[in-house]
């Protein structure tokens, strides 16, 4: 682990941006592990307590011992505005810095992130040296993976979790954790299940429709998140570096067992070098050599044709780390 503290100049903060299912949490935790950091959650749903499967909260195992802030700390029914996030996140960053660690702000709520960086007259941006890493992927392949992740959530207990959180026919899905994709879509199914008047095949059809809606709304969220990041990347003072994870998802689509090695070579190693340079640390002589070229990725066999074009387009793609 390298020391993320700053000896001179402005204190440094790393942001990990990206649409849902791009691997933001994984990268943020890896950066924190490597550079003596702590993660500050910037997801407006994950800040609430409750429904960890539906909100895709990182597990204790996934945290790998890295401290996390603003994760599951707000009452499920409470509102938590962007201004409240700005104050709490700024305080969390200050605490992390005062302990000699590197703050790593990660999450998909770009409204929260913009409020922190640009709010109060851009005081935070003026006081800190900031690096933004944007984890991005080709849309069709990202949607394939997001759909797969929804199926995994269902297998891990999404329905039981939604049922436990169900607040009846008058449930309010406009505030708190109930805004999470996965709860409003299950409403009609849970109402019918509770009332007991629907036949088994009708319930099954309603459930299938709910899962399709969860996937479609997740796709829409991913597109919106990517559009917001593109806008943020054009703002003055935003040093945004785009990292392409399309080859990693393409290998997953192929069912290739080496997708983790692809992530290490094409995502982690360039990001590790990027953060080390940002922190102005000496190069680690034991670090792995520069990422090798990964052979052309072709989606075939187990993956559907919807990802084939995207996988082919990902051939030999490594990383785009240019400032956008």
C-alpha positions as CSV (number, residue, x, y, z in Angstrom):
1,X,0.0,0.0,0.0
2,X,1.3,3.4,-0.9
3,X,0.8,6.5,1.1
4,X,-1.9,8.8,-0.4
5,X,-1.0,11.8,1.8
6,X,0.0,15.1,0.3
7,X,3.1,16.8,1.7
8,X,2.8,20.0,-0.2
9,X,0.2,21.9,-2.3
10,X,-3.5,21.3,-2.3
11,X,-4.9,18.1,-0.7
12,X,-5.8,15.6,-3.4
13,X,-9.1,13.8,-3.9
14,X,-9.9,11.1,-6.5
15,X,-13.3,10.7,-7.9
16,X,-14.6,7.5,-9.7
17,X,-17.5,8.2,-12.0
18,X,-19.5,6.0,-14.2
19,X,-22.9,4.6,-15.1
20,X,-24.4,1.7,-13.2
21,X,-22.8,-1.7,-13.7
22,X,-19.5,-0.3,-15.0
23,X,-17.5,-1.4,-11.9
24,X,-17.1,1.9,-10.1
25,X,-17.1,0.4,-6.6
26,X,-14.5,-2.3,-7.5
27,X,-12.1,0.3,-9.0
28,X,-12.6,2.7,-6.1
29,X,-11.9,0.0,-3.5
30,X,-8.8,-1.1,-5.4
31,X,-7.5,2.5,-5.5
32,X,-8.2,2.9,-1.8
33,X,-6.4,-0.4,-1.0
34,X,-3.4,0.6,-3.1
35,X,-3.0,4.2,-2.0
36,X,-4.1,4.2,1.7
37,X,-7.5,5.5,0.9
38,X,-11.1,5.5,2.2
39,X,-14.2,5.5,0.0
40,X,-16.9,8.1,0.2
41,X,-20.2,7.0,-1.3
42,X,-21.8,9.4,-3.8
43,X,-24.9,7.3,-4.7
44,X,-28.1,9.0,-3.7
45,X,-29.9,5.6,-3.2
46,X,-27.0,3.8,-1.4
47,X,-26.7,6.6,1.1
48,X,-30.0,5.2,2.6
49,X,-30.3,2.3,4.9
50,X,-32.1,-0.8,3.7
51,X,-32.6,-3.1,0.6
52,X,-28.9,-3.8,0.0
53,X,-29.5,-6.2,-2.8
54,X,-31.8,-3.9,-4.8
55,X,-29.4,-0.9,-4.3
56,X,-26.3,-3.0,-5.0
57,X,-24.5,-1.9,-1.9
58,X,-21.0,-3.4,-1.6
59,X,-20.8,-6.2,0.8
60,X,-18.3,-6.4,3.8
61,X,-16.3,-8.9,1.8
62,X,-16.2,-6.6,-1.2
63,X,-15.0,-3.7,0.9
64,X,-11.8,-5.6,1.6
65,X,-11.3,-3.8,4.9
66,X,-11.5,-0.3,3.2
67,X,-13.4,2.2,5.3
68,X,-16.6,3.5,3.7
69,X,-18.4,6.8,4.4
70,X,-22.0,7.9,3.7
71,X,-23.1,4.3,2.9
72,X,-26.4,3.2,4.4
73,X,-26.5,6.0,6.9
74,X,-29.8,7.8,6.1
75,X,-33.2,6.6,7.2
76,X,-35.0,4.7,4.4
77,X,-37.9,7.2,4.3
78,X,-35.8,10.4,4.6
79,X,-34.9,12.8,1.9
80,X,-31.2,13.6,1.5
81,X,-30.7,16.6,-0.8
82,X,-27.7,17.4,-2.9
83,X,-26.9,20.3,-0.5
84,X,-27.0,17.9,2.4
85,X,-24.7,15.6,0.6
86,X,-22.3,18.4,-0.2
87,X,-21.9,19.3,3.5
88,X,-21.6,15.7,4.7
89,X,-19.3,14.6,1.9
90,X,-17.0,17.7,2.4
91,X,-16.8,16.9,6.1
92,X,-16.0,13.3,5.3
93,X,-13.2,14.3,2.9
94,X,-11.8,16.6,5.6
95,X,-11.8,13.7,8.1
96,X,-10.1,11.3,5.7
97,X,-7.4,13.9,4.8
98,X,-6.8,14.7,8.5
99,X,-6.1,11.0,9.1
100,X,-3.5,11.0,6.4
101,X,-5.5,9.0,3.9
102,X,-6.7,9.5,0.4
103,X,-10.4,10.3,-0.1
104,X,-11.9,8.3,-3.0
105,X,-15.4,9.6,-3.9
106,X,-17.3,7.1,-5.9
107,X,-20.9,6.8,-7.1
108,X,-23.3,7.3,-9.9
109,X,-25.3,10.3,-8.6
110,X,-23.6,13.0,-10.7
111,X,-26.0,15.6,-9.2
112,X,-24.4,14.9,-5.8
113,X,-20.9,15.0,-7.2
114,X,-21.5,18.3,-9.0
115,X,-22.9,19.8,-5.9
116,X,-19.8,18.8,-3.9
117,X,-17.4,20.1,-6.5
118,X,-19.2,23.2,-7.8
119,X,-21.4,24.1,-4.8
120,X,-20.9,27.1,-2.5
121,X,-19.0,29.0,-5.2
122,X,-16.9,26.0,-6.2
123,X,-15.2,26.2,-2.8
124,X,-14.3,22.5,-2.8
125,X,-12.8,22.6,-6.3
126,X,-10.8,25.6,-5.4
127,X,-9.4,24.1,-2.2
128,X,-8.5,20.6,-3.5
129,X,-6.5,19.1,-6.4
130,X,-9.0,16.7,-8.1
131,X,-8.7,13.7,-10.4
132,X,-11.9,12.3,-12.1
133,X,-11.7,8.7,-13.5
134,X,-14.7,7.9,-15.7
135,X,-15.4,4.2,-16.0
136,X,-17.3,3.8,-19.3
137,X,-18.4,1.1,-21.7
138,X,-20.1,0.6,-25.0
139,X,-23.9,0.9,-24.4
140,X,-25.2,-2.3,-25.9
141,X,-22.7,-4.4,-24.0
142,X,-23.2,-2.5,-20.8
143,X,-27.0,-3.2,-21.1
144,X,-26.3,-6.9,-21.6
145,X,-24.2,-6.9,-18.4
146,X,-26.7,-4.8,-16.5
147,X,-29.5,-7.2,-17.4
148,X,-27.4,-10.1,-16.2
149,X,-26.8,-8.3,-13.0
150,X,-30.6,-7.9,-12.5
151,X,-31.0,-11.6,-13.0
152,X,-28.4,-12.2,-10.3
153,X,-30.2,-9.8,-8.0
154,X,-33.4,-11.8,-8.4
155,X,-31.5,-15.0,-7.7
156,X,-30.0,-13.5,-4.5
157,X,-33.3,-12.4,-3.1
158,X,-34.6,-9.2,-4.8
159,X,-38.2,-10.4,-4.5
160,X,-38.0,-11.2,-0.8
161,X,-36.3,-7.8,-0.1
162,X,-38.9,-5.9,-2.1
163,X,-41.7,-7.8,-0.3
164,X,-40.2,-6.9,3.1
165,X,-40.0,-3.2,2.2
166,X,-43.4,-3.1,0.6
167,X,-45.6,-0.4,2.1
168,X,-48.9,-1.3,0.6
169,X,-51.1,0.1,-2.1
170,X,-50.3,3.7,-1.0
171,X,-46.5,3.3,-1.1
172,X,-44.7,6.5,-1.9
173,X,-41.9,5.9,-4.5
174,X,-40.9,9.5,-4.8
175,X,-38.7,9.7,-1.7
176,X,-36.1,7.9,0.3
177,X,-34.8,4.4,-0.6
178,X,-38.1,3.6,-2.4
179,X,-36.9,5.6,-5.4
180,X,-34.5,2.7,-6.1
181,X,-35.0,0.9,-9.4
182,X,-36.4,-2.4,-8.3
183,X,-39.1,-1.3,-5.8
184,X,-41.6,0.7,-7.9
185,X,-41.5,-1.9,-10.7
186,X,-42.4,-4.7,-8.2
187,X,-45.4,-2.7,-6.9
188,X,-48.2,-4.2,-9.0
189,X,-46.9,-7.7,-8.5
190,X,-46.7,-7.3,-4.8
191,X,-50.2,-5.8,-4.6
192,X,-51.7,-8.7,-6.6
193,X,-49.7,-11.2,-4.4
194,X,-51.0,-9.6,-1.2
195,X,-54.6,-9.4,-2.4
196,X,-54.6,-13.0,-3.5
197,X,-57.0,-12.7,-6.4
198,X,-54.7,-13.4,-9.3
199,X,-54.1,-16.8,-10.8
200,X,-50.7,-18.4,-10.7
201,X,-50.0,-17.8,-14.4
202,X,-51.2,-14.1,-14.0
203,X,-48.8,-13.6,-11.1
204,X,-45.9,-15.2,-13.1
205,X,-46.7,-12.8,-16.0
206,X,-46.7,-9.8,-13.7
207,X,-43.4,-10.9,-12.2
208,X,-41.8,-11.3,-15.6
209,X,-43.1,-7.8,-16.6
210,X,-41.7,-6.3,-13.4
211,X,-38.2,-7.8,-14.1
212,X,-38.3,-6.5,-17.7
213,X,-39.2,-3.0,-16.4
214,X,-36.3,-3.1,-13.9
215,X,-33.9,-3.9,-16.7
216,X,-35.3,-1.2,-19.1
217,X,-35.2,1.4,-16.4
218,X,-31.7,0.4,-15.5
219,X,-30.7,0.9,-19.1
220,X,-32.3,4.3,-19.1
221,X,-30.5,5.3,-15.9
222,X,-27.1,4.2,-17.5
223,X,-27.7,6.4,-20.5
224,X,-28.6,9.4,-18.4
225,X,-25.6,8.9,-16.1
226,X,-23.3,8.8,-19.1
227,X,-24.8,11.9,-20.6
228,X,-24.3,13.8,-17.3
229,X,-20.7,12.8,-17.1
230,X,-20.0,14.0,-20.6
231,X,-21.4,17.3,-19.6
232,X,-19.4,17.5,-16.4
233,X,-16.2,16.5,-18.3
234,X,-16.6,19.7,-20.4
235,X,-16.6,22.0,-17.3
236,X,-13.6,24.1,-16.4
237,X,-11.4,22.6,-13.7
238,X,-12.6,19.0,-14.3
239,X,-9.7,16.7,-15.1
240,X,-11.7,13.8,-16.4
241,X,-10.0,10.7,-17.7
242,X,-12.1,8.1,-19.5
243,X,-11.3,4.4,-18.9
244,X,-13.0,1.9,-21.3
245,X,-14.1,-1.3,-19.7
246,X,-15.8,-2.6,-22.8
247,X,-13.2,-5.4,-23.4
248,X,-13.8,-6.7,-19.9
249,X,-17.5,-6.9,-20.4
250,X,-16.9,-8.5,-23.8
251,X,-14.9,-11.3,-22.3
252,X,-17.6,-11.8,-19.7
253,X,-20.1,-12.0,-22.5
254,X,-17.9,-14.7,-24.1
255,X,-17.8,-16.6,-20.8
256,X,-14.0,-16.2,-20.8
257,X,-12.5,-17.1,-17.5
258,X,-9.7,-14.5,-18.0
259,X,-12.0,-11.5,-17.7
260,X,-10.4,-10.6,-14.3
261,X,-7.0,-10.7,-15.9
262,X,-8.3,-8.4,-18.6
263,X,-9.6,-6.0,-16.0
264,X,-6.2,-5.9,-14.3
265,X,-4.3,-5.2,-17.5
266,X,-6.7,-2.8,-19.2
267,X,-8.3,-1.1,-16.3
268,X,-6.4,-1.4,-13.1
269,X,-2.8,-1.1,-14.3
270,X,-3.5,2.2,-16.2
271,X,-5.6,3.6,-13.4
272,X,-2.9,2.7,-10.8
273,X,-0.3,4.5,-12.9
274,X,-2.7,7.5,-13.3
275,X,-3.4,7.8,-9.6
276,X,0.3,7.4,-8.7
277,X,1.2,10.2,-11.2
278,X,-1.6,12.4,-9.7
279,X,-0.3,11.9,-6.2
280,X,3.3,12.6,-7.5
281,X,4.6,9.3,-6.0
282,X,7.7,7.6,-7.2
283,X,7.0,4.7,-9.6
284,X,6.9,1.3,-7.8
285,X,9.8,-0.7,-9.1
286,X,7.8,-3.9,-8.4
287,X,4.8,-2.8,-10.4
288,X,3.8,-4.9,-13.4
289,X,5.0,-3.9,-16.8
290,X,2.7,-1.8,-19.1
291,X,-0.5,-3.6,-20.0
292,X,0.0,-6.1,-22.8
293,X,-2.2,-6.0,-25.9
294,X,-5.2,-8.3,-25.4
295,X,-6.2,-10.4,-28.4
296,X,-9.2,-9.5,-30.4
297,X,-12.4,-10.3,-28.5
298,X,-15.2,-11.9,-30.4
299,X,-18.5,-12.6,-28.8
300,X,-19.7,-16.1,-29.7
301,X,-21.3,-19.1,-28.2
302,X,-23.0,-18.4,-24.9
303,X,-23.6,-14.6,-25.5
304,X,-26.5,-13.4,-27.6
305,X,-26.0,-11.5,-30.9
306,X,-26.9,-8.2,-29.2
307,X,-23.4,-8.1,-27.8
308,X,-21.4,-9.5,-30.8
309,X,-21.0,-6.2,-32.5
310,X,-19.9,-4.5,-29.4
311,X,-17.4,-7.2,-28.6
312,X,-15.9,-7.0,-32.0
313,X,-15.7,-3.2,-31.7
314,X,-13.8,-3.7,-28.4
315,X,-11.0,-5.6,-30.2
316,X,-7.6,-4.5,-28.9
317,X,-9.2,-1.6,-27.1
318,X,-7.2,-0.9,-23.9
319,X,-7.8,2.5,-22.3
320,X,-8.6,6.0,-23.3
321,X,-7.1,8.2,-20.7
322,X,-7.0,11.5,-22.5
323,X,-8.5,14.5,-20.8
324,X,-12.0,15.0,-22.2
